[in-house]
Amino acid sequence: MPPRVFIAPGRVNLIGEHLDYNDGFVLPCAIEFSTRAAVAPRTDQKLVLRSAEFPEQFEFDLTNLPQKPLGKWSDYVLGVAIMLRQEGHLPHGANLLVHGEVPIGAGLSSSAAIEVATALALLSLSGARLPLPKIAKLCQRAENEFVGARVGIMDQFVSCLGKAGHALLLDCRSLHFQLVPLPEQVKLVICNTMVKHELSGGEYNRRREECEEGVRILSKSTPGIKALRDVTPQQLSSSAKTMPPVIYKRCLHVVEEIQRVLQAVDCLRSGDLDQMGRLMSASHRSLRDLYEVSCGELDAMVEAADGLPGYYGGRMTGGGFGGCTINLVVSEHSEAFRESIAERYRQRTGISPEIYVCSSAAGAHVELKTAAV
Ligand code: GLA
């Protein structure tokens, strides 16, 4: 049987940051950078992993998979293999070759892309047909339970279910989603600060704990609150005095950002891109000042976009502490925007950024070409 190739994209989030683990709404798009996984079955119980980007080859015994992450790229594959094994979906060994083009550590979900591509590849061997939302959850569990990053569902979900030309509005509580068409006259310009971010690092998990603390405090005065999703702006402001200031700021970001996502969807539907841009810029300020997950370079990149022709608005995207900004830019201005923002950012920071002019892309699928494994 010739090896089959599965492809899963990275993502950029238009708006709705740090909301997925608060049961809120997010509005990501799949992007044209993706990870491919070529797979061939083995008759033994070995899982043999190679990457086109890294020199090492890994060999694991499916009956005795590591319990702890090794701190290597293989962790994402291993995590998925462990979850599939637990569910009885990986009865035999496999050779897997991974090739990733999503920039690593740039906040564009290279990890979700490798997880989802791996899951589709390994599932194809057993012939099990799992619904894509279930695959997304399995990949999230791999990252939560094996890799050790308490990420939400956004990245894996949009990597599975994104659609070209659309953003995906996801209700992270029910996992109901709607595809929202993106206006054809705009490009998604993604600006990489070149500062690497680390999700398994403490700050991401700390934000989650701070939100949980907020829920604990708020549920004393408003019983029935399960997540910050359930809190109205009025309830939050009337409880402000009962909360440590830092917890209040985190909660305020979440509660207001949820409103912004819903307004952003209306803006995209009605074509009000000026207001969409303002919402994105407001989201950035909130992430910088209230949620405190931005950094000097992200702020410099957002400021560098100010006033450039064709620019509607922009913000940091993803977990923060480095990575990329997302900018909504009129298509015909996008090339000039790319050059000007790169120059301005270089002048302000001394760092040469990478700028990607993107459109939203399709979610995970099998690639029709074959490859040698
Ligand atoms: C990372 C996580 C996501 C989400 C974002 C912040 O990308 O993987 O689950 O929490 O950060 O919105």
Residues whose N, C-alpha, C, O or C-beta is under 5 A from the ligand:
A	BS01	GLA	G16 E17 H18 L19 D20 V151 G152 I153 M154 D155 G318 G319
